[in-house]
Amino acid sequence: MTTFEAGSITLEKIRDHVWEIPQEGDMRVPARVLASESLLEEITEDKTLQQLKNTTHLPGIREYAICMPDGHQGYGFPVGGVAGIDAENGCISPGAVGYDINCGVRMMKTPLTYDDIQGREEELVDKLFANVPSGLGGGGIHDGRMSDVEAILEKGVEWALEEGYAIPEDLDHCEDEGRRTDADPSAVSKKAKDRGQNQIGSLGSGNHFLEVQRVTDVYREDVAADFGLAEDQVVVLIHCGSRGLGHQVCTDYLRDIEQTHEGLLNQLPDKELAAAPAGSRLAEEYYGAMCAAINFAWVNRQLIMHQTRKVFEQVFDVSADEMSLLYDVAHNIAKKETHDVDGEDRELFVHRKGATRAFPAGRPEVPAAYRDVGQPIIIPGSMGAGSYVLRGGENSLSETFGSTAHGAGRLMSRTQAKNEYWGEDVQDDLREQDHIYVKAQSGATVAEEAPGVYKDVDEVVRVSDALGIGDRVARTYPVCNIKG
């Protein structure tokens, strides 16, 4: 197959797993989809391709707009989308970042094996559910004052270390050491800060979760050893973001940008791509506010990990020092990064919405502990399937601005999922057939996140590995899971 027809859009096959929508009309660059034919079939079932094509109209976009193998329809900009946009002559788009700024994942390693926890899964899931706040609305681990919120927005995980919620090694193993120094708390509205004040250290709802897992497969033993992973080891995966604070930041700036830069908005095929020109007041303010929300999300995950450590101490008598952070990586983000564009180093706003940074060995942004092997990447599957640990691939910088997929990617809307699945049945099936224990605030949440709702994470990771943008290191499998 050399072309793929998707309604009015024709994709041309560049090589295995690389499909291109040629530049035409007002498109500033071509668009590329990185997928196998089976994944491409699924990607074409919603508006993902049209949204990706729309993205190519953003001023300053370089090379091509990219859709990862887990891509699906989002708000204006597809989930699984990546765009490198010139930071001097381009723009920054809140819609291309998303409402849940720095939704991301972190993995905590433990000294336990699967044998150590078998037979105690229900005790563990009950204690985690009781000690890690989840669900809609407020209630967090830290009952913060507004001064805490301000400090979190500025300092990120450094605040958590000062307050006793972190150990120094946590910062060494977090993207950007858990702090975006470009953060500007003053650019975050009081309404956003108010929304975040009572949500510090909480999972939230939707697809966010805390999952205890066991390592089932190791594909690159040398890299796994450098990451501190071994077969049968128990690890914990935490997936959440900036809660109501990040949502409000996106809402605030989308409205302001739509009104202030109406001329640019009128040039775009979708108002949900509303963007502020690089160097403008709103571009600078949004970037500062977004970086502050990134810091808030890192602290949010850090506090959840702190609480998880306490639970494991109580249940299994292991100390916090024995449970180390493998890595924490952001999904919804636009960061200033330097990349080679047409043989010249250019500073870009790299928008990754539902995509993961995947820098290879040697890139200075990779923490020193991993600089010789490449950045760890964590790709969660559904609660009935495996998740993966990868490392940044050698081709990622040339192919994807140093990016890869962020998860399995949805196949089904939440409404459709609730029509097709019954939450209690999903829980029962997972426990009885797969020995996976799930606890959630409601059956509806479980139905929305049923395994059948998601793409095949094995295929997503296979494509990433084949393209050399994110190399498989290890696979994990769920033991128990808590959700909002």
The 8 nearest C-alpha neighbors of each residue, nearest first, counted from 0:
[[1, 2, 3, 12, 11, 36, 15, 14],
 [2, 0, 12, 11, 3, 13, 10, 14],
 [3, 1, 11, 10, 12, 0, 4, 9],
 [2, 4, 10, 9, 5, 11, 1, 0],
 [5, 3, 9, 6, 8, 10, 2, 7],
 [6, 4, 8, 9, 7, 43, 3, 10],
 [7, 5, 8, 4, 9, 43, 3, 48],
 [6, 8, 5, 9, 4, 49, 10, 48],
 [7, 9, 5, 6, 4, 10, 20, 48],
 [10, 8, 4, 3, 5, 20, 11, 7],
 [9, 11, 20, 3, 19, 2, 18, 4],
 [12, 10, 2, 19, 18, 1, 13, 20],
 [11, 13, 18, 1, 14, 2, 17, 19],
 [14, 12, 17, 18, 11, 19, 15, 1],
 [15, 13, 17, 12, 16, 18, 1, 11],
 [14, 16, 17, 13, 12, 35, 18, 466],
 [15, 17, 34, 35, 33, 14, 18, 462],
 [18, 16, 33, 14, 13, 15, 32, 12],
 [19, 17, 12, 32, 11, 31, 13, 10],
 [20, 18, 31, 11, 10, 30, 21, 32],
 [19, 21, 10, 30, 29, 31, 9, 11],
 [22, 20, 29, 19, 23, 30, 10, 11],
 [21, 23, 29, 28, 26, 20, 27, 24],
 [22, 24, 26, 21, 25, 29, 27, 28],
 [23, 25, 26, 22, 27, 56, 21, 28],
 [26, 24, 27, 23, 56, 22, 55, 28],
 [27, 25, 56, 55, 23, 28, 24, 22],
 [26, 28, 55, 56, 25, 22, 60, 29],
 [29, 27, 63, 22, 26, 55, 62, 30],
 [30, 28, 22, 21, 63, 20, 64, 31],
 [31, 29, 64, 63, 20, 19, 65, 52],
 [30, 32, 19, 65, 18, 64, 20, 66],
 [31, 33, 66, 18, 65, 17, 34, 19],
 [34, 32, 17, 67, 16, 68, 66, 18],
 [35, 33, 68, 16, 39, 38, 32, 36],
 [34, 36, 16, 38, 37, 39, 462, 33],
 [35, 37, 39, 38, 40, 34, 16, 41],
 [36, 38, 40, 39, 35, 41, 34, 458],
 [39, 37, 41, 35, 40, 36, 34, 42],
 [38, 40, 42, 36, 41, 37, 34, 35],
 [39, 41, 37, 38, 43, 42, 36, 44],
 [42, 40, 38, 39, 43, 44, 37, 410],
 [41, 43, 39, 44, 40, 71, 38, 70],
 [44, 42, 41, 40, 45, 39, 5, 48],
 [43, 45, 41, 42, 40, 46, 47, 410],
 [46, 44, 43, 47, 72, 42, 71, 48],
 [47, 45, 49, 72, 48, 50, 43, 44],
 [48, 46, 72, 50, 71, 77, 49, 45],
 [49, 47, 51, 50, 46, 52, 43, 42],
 [48, 50, 52, 51, 46, 47, 53, 8],
 [49, 51, 53, 47, 48, 52, 76, 77],
 [52, 50, 48, 54, 49, 53, 47, 77],
 [51, 53, 49, 54, 50, 55, 48, 30],
 [54, 52, 50, 51, 55, 56, 268, 49],
 [53, 55, 51, 56, 52, 57, 50, 76],
 [54, 56, 26, 53, 52, 57, 27, 28],
 [57, 55, 26, 54, 27, 53, 267, 58],
 [56, 58, 55, 54, 60, 59, 267, 90],
 [59, 57, 89, 60, 90, 56, 84, 88],
 [89, 58, 60, 85, 84, 88, 61, 57],
 [61, 59, 84, 58, 83, 57, 85, 82],
 [60, 62, 83, 63, 84, 59, 28, 85],
 [61, 63, 28, 60, 64, 340, 29, 83],
 [64, 62, 30, 29, 28, 61, 65, 31],
 [63, 65, 30, 82, 55, 31, 81, 54],
 [64, 66, 31, 81, 80, 32, 30, 63],
 [67, 65, 80, 32, 79, 70, 33, 31],
 [66, 68, 79, 33, 70, 404, 69, 80],
 [69, 67, 34, 33, 459, 70, 404, 38],
 [70, 68, 408, 67, 407, 79, 404, 459],
 [71, 69, 79, 67, 78, 68, 66, 408],
 [70, 72, 47, 78, 77, 42, 73, 408],
 [73, 71, 47, 77, 46, 78, 45, 70],
 [72, 74, 77, 78, 76, 75, 71, 47],
 [73, 75, 76, 94, 271, 77, 72, 97],
 [76, 74, 271, 272, 73, 50, 94, 77],
 [75, 77, 95, 74, 50, 73, 94, 54],
 [78, 76, 73, 72, 80, 47, 50, 71],
 [79, 77, 353, 73, 80, 71, 70, 352],
 [78, 80, 70, 353, 67, 354, 66, 352],
 [81, 79, 66, 77, 78, 352, 65, 351],
 [82, 80, 351, 65, 350, 64, 66, 352],
 [83, 81, 64, 350, 349, 84, 65, 60],
 [82, 84, 349, 347, 61, 348, 60, 350],
 [85, 83, 60, 348, 59, 347, 89, 61],
 [84, 86, 347, 89, 59, 87, 88, 348],
 [87, 85, 347, 348, 89, 346, 277, 88],
 [88, 86, 85, 277, 89, 278, 346, 347],
 [87, 89, 85, 59, 86, 277, 90, 276],
 [59, 90, 88, 85, 58, 277, 86, 84],
 [89, 91, 276, 277, 275, 274, 58, 59],
 [90, 92, 274, 275, 282, 277, 276, 348],
 [91, 93, 274, 95, 94, 273, 272, 275],
 [94, 92, 96, 95, 249, 97, 253, 91],
 [95, 93, 97, 96, 92, 272, 271, 75],
 [94, 96, 76, 92, 93, 97, 352, 350],
 [97, 95, 331, 352, 93, 332, 94, 350],
 [98, 96, 94, 99, 95, 93, 331, 100],
 [97, 99, 246, 249, 100, 245, 96, 250],
 [100, 98, 102, 246, 245, 97, 240, 241],
 [99, 101, 331, 245, 102, 98, 241, 97],
 [102, 100, 331, 329, 293, 240, 103, 330],
 [240, 101, 103, 239, 99, 330, 100, 331],
 [102, 104, 329, 330, 101, 238, 328, 239],
 [105, 103, 238, 237, 327, 328, 239, 329],
 [104, 106, 327, 237, 326, 236, 328, 107],
 [105, 107, 236, 325, 235, 326, 324, 237],
 [106, 108, 324, 235, 323, 234, 325, 322],
 [109, 107, 234, 322, 323, 324, 325, 106],
 [108, 110, 322, 111, 234, 233, 321, 107],
 [111, 109, 321, 112, 322, 108, 232, 233],
 [112, 110, 109, 233, 232, 115, 113, 116],
 [111, 113, 232, 233, 115, 114, 231, 110],
 [112, 114, 115, 116, 231, 233, 117, 213],
 [115, 113, 117, 112, 116, 111, 231, 118],
 [116, 114, 112, 113, 117, 111, 315, 119],
 [115, 117, 119, 114, 113, 118, 120, 112],
 [118, 116, 114, 119, 115, 113, 120, 478],
 [117, 119, 120, 116, 121, 115, 114, 122],
 [118, 120, 122, 116, 117, 121, 123, 115],
 [119, 121, 123, 122, 118, 124, 117, 116],
 [122, 120, 124, 123, 119, 125, 436, 118],
 [121, 123, 125, 119, 120, 124, 126, 314],
 [122, 124, 120, 126, 121, 125, 127, 119],
 [123, 125, 127, 121, 126, 122, 128, 120],
 [126, 124, 128, 122, 123, 127, 121, 129],
 [127, 125, 129, 123, 128, 124, 130, 122],
 [126, 128, 124, 130, 129, 125, 131, 123],
 [127, 129, 125, 126, 130, 131, 124, 481],
 [128, 130, 126, 127, 131, 125, 132, 124],
 [129, 131, 127, 128, 126, 132, 306, 310],
 [130, 132, 128, 127, 129, 133, 303, 201],
 [133, 131, 201, 139, 202, 130, 138, 140],
 [134, 132, 483, 202, 203, 201, 131, 204],
 [483, 133, 135, 203, 204, 440, 136, 202],
 [136, 134, 203, 204, 137, 133, 483, 205],
 [137, 135, 134, 138, 203, 198, 243, 133],
 [138, 136, 198, 197, 139, 135, 194, 201],
 [137, 139, 198, 197, 132, 136, 201, 140],
 [138, 140, 198, 200, 199, 201, 141, 197],
 [139, 141, 200, 199, 142, 201, 302, 132],
 [142, 140, 143, 139, 199, 200, 197, 198],
 [143, 141, 197, 140, 139, 144, 199, 196],
 [142, 144, 141, 147, 196, 197, 145, 148],
 [145, 143, 147, 146, 148, 196, 142, 197],
 [144, 146, 148, 147, 149, 143, 196, 192],
 [145, 147, 149, 144, 148, 150, 143, 151],
 [148, 146, 150, 144, 145, 149, 143, 151],
 [147, 149, 145, 151, 146, 150, 152, 196],
 [150, 148, 146, 152, 147, 151, 184, 145],
 [149, 151, 147, 153, 148, 152, 154, 146],
 [152, 150, 155, 148, 154, 153, 149, 295],
 [153, 151, 291, 149, 150, 295, 294, 184],
 [152, 154, 150, 151, 182, 155, 184, 291],
 [155, 153, 151, 157, 158, 150, 178, 152],
 [154, 156, 294, 178, 151, 157, 177, 158],
 [155, 157, 159, 177, 158, 298, 178, 160],
 [156, 158, 160, 159, 155, 154, 161, 178],
 [159, 157, 161, 156, 160, 154, 155, 151],
 [158, 160, 156, 164, 162, 157, 161, 165],
 [161, 159, 165, 157, 163, 158, 162, 164],
 [160, 162, 158, 159, 163, 157, 164, 165],
 [161, 163, 159, 160, 164, 158, 165, 157],
 [164, 162, 160, 165, 161, 159, 166, 158],
 [165, 163, 159, 160, 162, 305, 302, 301],
 [166, 164, 160, 159, 163, 169, 167, 305],
 [165, 167, 168, 169, 160, 164, 163, 170],
 [168, 166, 169, 170, 165, 160, 171, 157],
 [169, 167, 171, 170, 166, 172, 323, 324],
 [170, 168, 167, 172, 171, 166, 324, 165],
 [169, 171, 176, 173, 168, 172, 167, 177],
 [170, 172, 168, 169, 176, 173, 366, 167],
 [173, 171, 326, 169, 170, 325, 324, 366],
 [174, 172, 176, 327, 326, 170, 177, 171],
 [173, 175, 176, 328, 177, 327, 172, 326],
 [176, 174, 177, 178, 173, 179, 364, 366],
 [177, 175, 170, 173, 174, 171, 178, 172],
 [176, 178, 156, 175, 173, 155, 170, 174],
 [179, 177, 155, 176, 294, 175, 180, 154],
 [178, 180, 181, 290, 182, 294, 175, 177],
 [179, 181, 182, 178, 153, 154, 290, 183],
 [182, 180, 179, 287, 290, 183, 286, 291],
 [181, 183, 291, 290, 287, 180, 179, 153],
 [182, 184, 287, 185, 186, 288, 291, 181],
 [185, 183, 186, 187, 152, 291, 153, 149],
 [184, 186, 183, 187, 188, 288, 287, 149],
 [187, 185, 288, 184, 183, 284, 188, 287],
 [188, 186, 288, 184, 185, 191, 248, 189],
 [189, 187, 191, 190, 186, 192, 248, 185],
 [188, 190, 192, 191, 193, 187, 194, 185],
 [189, 191, 193, 188, 192, 194, 247, 244],
 [192, 190, 244, 247, 194, 188, 189, 193],
 [193, 191, 189, 195, 194, 190, 244, 196],
 [194, 192, 190, 196, 191, 195, 189, 244],
 [195, 193, 191, 243, 192, 244, 196, 190],
 [196, 194, 244, 192, 198, 193, 197, 243],
 [195, 197, 193, 198, 194, 143, 192, 148],
 [196, 198, 137, 138, 195, 139, 199, 142],
 [197, 199, 139, 195, 137, 138, 196, 201],
 [200, 198, 139, 299, 141, 197, 201, 140],
 [199, 201, 299, 140, 139, 302, 303, 198],
 [202, 200, 132, 139, 133, 198, 203, 199],
 [203, 201, 133, 239, 207, 132, 208, 204],
 [202, 204, 134, 133, 135, 483, 201, 207],
 [203, 205, 483, 134, 135, 207, 206, 133],
 [206, 204, 207, 444, 483, 203, 447, 448],
 [205, 207, 204, 208, 448, 482, 238, 447],
 [208, 206, 239, 238, 205, 204, 202, 482],
 [207, 209, 482, 238, 481, 237, 210, 206],
 [208, 210, 237, 481, 480, 236, 238, 482],
 [209, 211, 480, 236, 235, 479, 212, 208],
 [210, 212, 235, 479, 478, 234, 477, 480],
 [213, 211, 477, 478, 476, 234, 233, 235],
 [214, 212, 233, 475, 232, 476, 231, 234],
 [213, 215, 475, 231, 230, 232, 474, 216],
 [216, 214, 475, 230, 474, 231, 213, 476],
 [217, 215, 474, 473, 214, 230, 218, 475],
 [216, 218, 473, 219, 472, 220, 230, 474],
 [217, 219, 472, 473, 220, 471, 216, 223],
 [220, 218, 472, 222, 221, 217, 223, 471],
 [219, 221, 223, 222, 224, 218, 217, 472],
 [220, 222, 224, 223, 219, 225, 226, 472],
 [221, 223, 225, 224, 220, 219, 226, 372],
 [224, 222, 226, 220, 228, 225, 221, 227],
 [223, 225, 227, 221, 226, 222, 228, 220],
 [224, 226, 222, 223, 227, 221, 369, 372],
 [225, 227, 223, 224, 228, 222, 325, 369],
 [228, 226, 224, 225, 223, 229, 325, 108],
 [229, 227, 223, 226, 224, 232, 230, 214],
 [230, 228, 232, 231, 214, 223, 227, 217],
 [229, 231, 214, 232, 215, 216, 217, 228],
 [232, 230, 214, 112, 213, 113, 215, 229],
 [233, 231, 112, 214, 213, 230, 229, 111],
 [232, 234, 213, 112, 111, 212, 109, 113],
 [233, 235, 108, 212, 107, 109, 211, 213],
 [236, 234, 211, 107, 106, 210, 212, 108],
 [235, 237, 106, 210, 209, 105, 211, 107],
 [238, 236, 209, 105, 104, 208, 106, 210],
 [237, 239, 104, 207, 208, 103, 209, 236],
 [240, 238, 207, 102, 202, 103, 237, 104],
 [102, 241, 239, 296, 101, 242, 99, 103],
 [240, 242, 296, 245, 100, 295, 99, 244],
 [241, 243, 244, 240, 245, 246, 203, 99],
 [244, 242, 246, 194, 245, 195, 247, 241],
 [245, 243, 191, 195, 247, 194, 246, 242],
 [244, 246, 241, 248, 100, 247, 292, 243],
 [245, 247, 98, 243, 249, 244, 248, 99],
 [246, 248, 250, 191, 244, 249, 245, 251],
 [249, 247, 245, 251, 250, 246, 191, 252],
 [248, 250, 246, 98, 247, 252, 251, 93],
 [249, 251, 247, 253, 248, 252, 246, 254],
 [252, 250, 248, 249, 254, 253, 247, 255],
 [251, 253, 255, 254, 249, 250, 256, 248],
 [252, 254, 256, 250, 255, 251, 249, 257],
 [255, 253, 257, 252, 256, 251, 250, 258],
 [256, 254, 252, 258, 257, 253, 259, 251],
 [255, 257, 259, 253, 258, 260, 254, 252],
 [258, 256, 254, 255, 261, 260, 259, 273],
 [259, 257, 255, 256, 261, 260, 254, 253],
 [260, 258, 256, 261, 257, 255, 262, 281],
 [261, 259, 262, 256, 263, 257, 258, 264],
 [260, 262, 264, 263, 258, 257, 259, 265],
 [263, 261, 265, 260, 264, 266, 259, 257],
 [262, 264, 266, 265, 261, 260, 267, 274],
 [263, 265, 261, 266, 267, 262, 273, 270],
 [264, 266, 262, 263, 267, 261, 268, 270],
 [267, 265, 263, 264, 268, 262, 56, 57],
 [266, 268, 264, 265, 269, 56, 270, 263],
 [267, 269, 53, 266, 270, 56, 265, 272],
 [270, 268, 271, 267, 272, 75, 53, 273],
 [269, 271, 272, 273, 264, 267, 268, 75],
 [270, 272, 75, 269, 273, 94, 74, 76],
 [273, 271, 270, 94, 75, 269, 274, 92],
 [274, 272, 270, 271, 264, 257, 92, 256],
 [275, 273, 92, 91, 90, 272, 256, 276],
 [274, 276, 282, 90, 91, 256, 281, 277],
 [277, 275, 90, 279, 89, 278, 282, 274],
 [278, 276, 90, 89, 279, 87, 282, 86],
 [279, 277, 282, 276, 283, 280, 87, 86],
 [280, 278, 282, 281, 277, 276, 283, 275],
 [281, 279, 283, 282, 284, 278, 275, 285],
 [280, 282, 284, 283, 279, 285, 275, 256],
 [283, 281, 275, 279, 285, 280, 284, 277],
 [282, 284, 286, 280, 281, 285, 287, 279],
 [285, 283, 281, 287, 286, 282, 186, 288],
 [284, 286, 288, 282, 287, 283, 281, 289],
 [285, 287, 289, 283, 284, 288, 282, 290],
 [288, 286, 183, 182, 284, 290, 285, 289],
 [289, 287, 285, 291, 186, 187, 290, 286],
 [288, 290, 292, 286, 291, 287, 285, 293],
 [289, 291, 182, 293, 287, 292, 288, 179],
 [292, 290, 182, 152, 288, 294, 293, 289],
 [293, 291, 295, 289, 294, 290, 245, 241],
 [294, 292, 290, 101, 296, 291, 295, 289],
 [295, 293, 155, 291, 297, 292, 296, 152],
 [294, 296, 292, 298, 293, 152, 297, 151],
 [297, 295, 241, 299, 240, 293, 298, 294],
 [298, 296, 294, 300, 299, 295, 301, 177],
 [299, 297, 301, 295, 156, 296, 300, 155],
 [298, 300, 200, 296, 297, 302, 301, 199],
 [301, 299, 303, 297, 298, 302, 304, 296],
 [302, 300, 298, 304, 303, 299, 297, 305],
 [303, 301, 305, 200, 304, 299, 300, 164],
 [302, 304, 300, 306, 305, 200, 301, 307],
 [303, 305, 307, 301, 302, 306, 308, 300],
 [306, 304, 302, 308, 303, 307, 164, 301],
 [305, 307, 309, 303, 304, 308, 302, 310],
 [308, 306, 304, 310, 309, 305, 303, 311],
 [307, 309, 305, 311, 306, 310, 319, 304],
 [310, 308, 312, 306, 307, 311, 313, 305],
 [311, 309, 307, 313, 312, 308, 314, 306],
 [310, 312, 314, 308, 313, 315, 309, 307],
 [313, 311, 316, 317, 309, 310, 315, 314],
 [314, 312, 310, 311, 316, 315, 309, 317],
 [313, 315, 311, 312, 316, 310, 123, 122],
 [314, 316, 311, 312, 317, 313, 116, 310],
 [317, 315, 312, 313, 314, 318, 311, 310],
 [318, 316, 312, 315, 311, 321, 319, 322],
 [319, 317, 320, 321, 312, 316, 322, 308],
 [318, 320, 322, 321, 308, 317, 312, 309],
 [319, 321, 318, 322, 323, 166, 317, 308],
 [320, 322, 319, 318, 323, 110, 109, 317],
 [323, 321, 109, 319, 108, 320, 107, 110],
 [324, 322, 108, 107, 321, 325, 320, 109],
 [323, 325, 107, 326, 169, 106, 108, 172],
 [324, 326, 106, 107, 172, 323, 108, 226],
 [327, 325, 172, 173, 105, 324, 106, 375],
 [328, 326, 105, 173, 104, 174, 106, 329],
 [327, 329, 174, 103, 104, 105, 326, 330],
 [330, 328, 103, 101, 102, 331, 355, 104],
 [329, 331, 103, 353, 355, 354, 102, 101],
 [332, 330, 352, 101, 96, 100, 351, 102],
 [331, 333, 96, 351, 101, 350, 330, 100],
 [334, 332, 350, 349, 348, 351, 96, 335],
 [333, 335, 348, 349, 336, 332, 350, 347],
 [334, 336, 348, 347, 346, 349, 333, 337],
 [337, 335, 347, 346, 334, 338, 348, 349],
 [336, 338, 346, 345, 347, 344, 335, 339],
 [339, 337, 344, 345, 340, 336, 346, 400],
 [338, 340, 344, 343, 342, 345, 341, 337],
 [339, 341, 343, 342, 344, 338, 345, 62],
 [342, 340, 343, 339, 344, 62, 345, 61],
 [341, 343, 340, 339, 344, 345, 338, 397],
 [344, 342, 340, 339, 341, 345, 338, 337],
 [343, 345, 339, 338, 340, 337, 342, 346],
 [346, 344, 337, 338, 347, 343, 339, 340],
 [345, 347, 337, 336, 86, 335, 85, 338],
 [348, 346, 85, 86, 84, 335, 336, 349],
 [347, 349, 335, 84, 334, 86, 333, 83],
 [350, 348, 83, 333, 334, 347, 82, 84],
 [349, 351, 333, 82, 81, 332, 348, 96],
 [352, 350, 81, 354, 332, 331, 80, 333],
 [353, 351, 331, 96, 354, 80, 78, 79],
 [352, 354, 79, 78, 330, 405, 331, 351],
 [355, 353, 405, 404, 351, 79, 330, 352],
 [356, 354, 330, 405, 403, 402, 404, 357],
 [355, 357, 402, 401, 358, 403, 354, 328],
 [358, 356, 391, 402, 401, 403, 355, 374],
 [357, 359, 391, 401, 374, 356, 373, 362],
 [360, 358, 391, 373, 392, 393, 374, 362],
 [359, 361, 373, 372, 371, 370, 362, 358],
 [360, 362, 370, 371, 363, 359, 373, 365],
 [361, 363, 364, 360, 365, 359, 358, 370],
 [364, 362, 365, 361, 370, 366, 367, 360],
 [363, 365, 362, 366, 175, 358, 174, 370],
 [366, 364, 370, 363, 374, 362, 367, 369],
 [367, 365, 368, 369, 370, 364, 172, 171],
 [366, 368, 370, 369, 365, 171, 371, 363],
 [367, 369, 366, 370, 172, 171, 371, 365],
 [370, 368, 367, 372, 371, 373, 366, 374],
 [369, 371, 367, 360, 365, 361, 373, 372],
 [370, 372, 360, 369, 373, 361, 368, 367],
 [373, 371, 360, 369, 370, 222, 374, 359],
 [374, 360, 372, 359, 391, 390, 370, 369],
 [373, 375, 391, 390, 358, 365, 369, 359],
 [376, 374, 390, 389, 326, 373, 391, 377],
 [377, 375, 389, 390, 388, 374, 357, 378],
 [376, 378, 388, 387, 389, 379, 375, 104],
 [377, 379, 406, 387, 405, 386, 388, 376],
 [380, 378, 386, 406, 387, 377, 381, 407],
 [379, 381, 386, 407, 456, 385, 384, 406],
 [380, 382, 384, 450, 383, 453, 379, 407],
 [383, 381, 384, 450, 477, 380, 480, 449],
 [384, 382, 450, 381, 429, 477, 385, 435],
 [385, 383, 381, 380, 382, 476, 386, 450],
 [384, 386, 476, 475, 380, 474, 477, 387],
 [385, 387, 379, 380, 475, 474, 378, 476],
 [388, 386, 474, 378, 473, 377, 475, 379],
 [387, 389, 377, 473, 472, 376, 474, 378],
 [390, 388, 471, 376, 472, 470, 469, 375],
 [389, 391, 375, 470, 374, 376, 373, 469],
 [390, 392, 357, 359, 358, 469, 373, 374],
 [393, 391, 468, 469, 467, 359, 395, 394],
 [392, 394, 359, 395, 467, 468, 391, 396],
 [395, 393, 468, 467, 392, 397, 396, 398],
 [394, 396, 468, 401, 398, 399, 392, 397],
 [397, 395, 401, 400, 398, 394, 399, 358],
 [396, 398, 395, 394, 399, 400, 401, 339],
 [399, 397, 395, 396, 394, 400, 401, 468],
 [398, 400, 401, 402, 395, 396, 397, 65],
 [401, 399, 396, 402, 398, 395, 397, 83],
 [400, 402, 396, 395, 357, 358, 399, 356],
 [403, 401, 356, 357, 399, 355, 400, 395],
 [402, 404, 355, 354, 357, 468, 469, 67],
 [405, 403, 354, 67, 355, 406, 69, 79],
 [404, 406, 354, 355, 378, 353, 330, 403],
 [407, 405, 378, 379, 408, 380, 404, 69],
 [406, 408, 456, 380, 454, 69, 453, 455],
 [409, 407, 69, 406, 454, 453, 70, 71],
 [408, 410, 453, 411, 452, 454, 71, 407],
 [411, 409, 453, 452, 454, 408, 412, 41],
 [410, 412, 452, 409, 416, 415, 413, 453],
 [413, 411, 415, 414, 416, 410, 409, 452],
 [412, 414, 416, 447, 415, 417, 411, 448],
 [415, 413, 417, 416, 412, 418, 447, 411],
 [414, 416, 418, 412, 413, 417, 411, 419],
 [417, 415, 413, 447, 419, 418, 414, 420],
 [418, 416, 414, 420, 446, 415, 419, 447],
 [419, 417, 415, 416, 420, 414, 421, 446],
 [418, 420, 416, 417, 415, 421, 446, 414],
 [421, 419, 446, 417, 416, 418, 422, 425],
 [420, 422, 424, 446, 423, 425, 417, 442],
 [423, 421, 442, 446, 445, 425, 424, 443],
 [422, 424, 426, 425, 421, 442, 427, 445],
 [425, 423, 427, 421, 426, 422, 428, 420],
 [424, 426, 422, 428, 423, 427, 429, 421],
 [427, 425, 423, 429, 424, 428, 437, 430],
 [426, 428, 424, 430, 425, 429, 431, 423],
 [429, 427, 425, 431, 430, 432, 426, 424],
 [430, 428, 433, 435, 426, 427, 432, 431],
 [429, 431, 434, 435, 427, 436, 428, 433],
 [432, 430, 428, 429, 434, 427, 433, 435],
 [431, 433, 428, 429, 430, 434, 435, 427],
 [432, 434, 429, 435, 430, 431, 428, 383],
 [435, 433, 430, 431, 432, 429, 436, 478],
 [436, 434, 430, 478, 429, 479, 433, 477],
 [435, 437, 479, 430, 480, 478, 434, 438],
 [438, 436, 480, 479, 481, 426, 435, 439],
 [437, 439, 481, 480, 482, 436, 124, 128],
 [440, 438, 482, 441, 483, 481, 437, 445],
 [439, 441, 483, 134, 482, 442, 438, 444],
 [442, 440, 443, 439, 444, 445, 483, 422],
 [441, 443, 422, 445, 444, 423, 446, 439],
 [442, 444, 446, 441, 445, 422, 447, 417],
 [445, 443, 447, 442, 446, 441, 448, 205],
 [444, 446, 422, 448, 442, 443, 447, 449],
 [445, 447, 422, 443, 449, 420, 448, 417],
 [448, 446, 413, 416, 444, 445, 417, 449],
 [447, 449, 445, 446, 452, 450, 444, 206],
 [450, 448, 446, 451, 452, 447, 445, 425],
 [451, 449, 383, 381, 452, 453, 382, 448],
 [452, 450, 449, 453, 454, 410, 448, 411],
 [451, 453, 411, 450, 410, 449, 409, 448],
 [454, 452, 409, 410, 451, 408, 407, 450],
 [453, 455, 407, 408, 410, 456, 409, 452],
 [454, 456, 457, 458, 407, 459, 453, 380],
 [455, 457, 407, 459, 458, 380, 454, 460],
 [458, 456, 460, 455, 459, 461, 385, 407],
 [457, 459, 461, 456, 460, 455, 462, 38],
 [460, 458, 456, 68, 462, 461, 457, 69],
 [459, 461, 463, 457, 462, 458, 464, 456],
 [460, 462, 458, 464, 463, 459, 465, 457],
 [461, 463, 465, 460, 464, 459, 466, 458],
 [464, 462, 460, 469, 466, 461, 465, 468],
 [463, 465, 470, 467, 461, 469, 462, 466],
 [466, 464, 462, 467, 463, 461, 468, 470],
 [465, 467, 463, 464, 468, 462, 394, 16],
 [468, 466, 392, 464, 394, 465, 469, 393],
 [467, 469, 395, 392, 394, 466, 463, 403],
 [470, 468, 392, 391, 463, 464, 390, 467],
 [469, 471, 464, 389, 390, 392, 467, 472],
 [472, 470, 389, 464, 473, 218, 388, 469],
 [471, 473, 389, 219, 218, 388, 217, 223],
 [474, 472, 217, 388, 216, 218, 387, 471],
 [475, 473, 387, 216, 386, 215, 214, 388],
 [474, 476, 214, 386, 385, 213, 215, 212],
 [475, 477, 385, 212, 213, 386, 214, 384],
 [478, 476, 212, 479, 211, 435, 382, 210],
 [477, 479, 435, 212, 211, 436, 476, 213],
 [480, 478, 436, 435, 211, 437, 210, 477],
 [479, 481, 210, 437, 209, 436, 211, 438],
 [482, 480, 438, 209, 439, 208, 437, 128],
 [481, 483, 439, 208, 207, 438, 133, 480],
 [134, 482, 204, 133, 440, 439, 203, 205]]
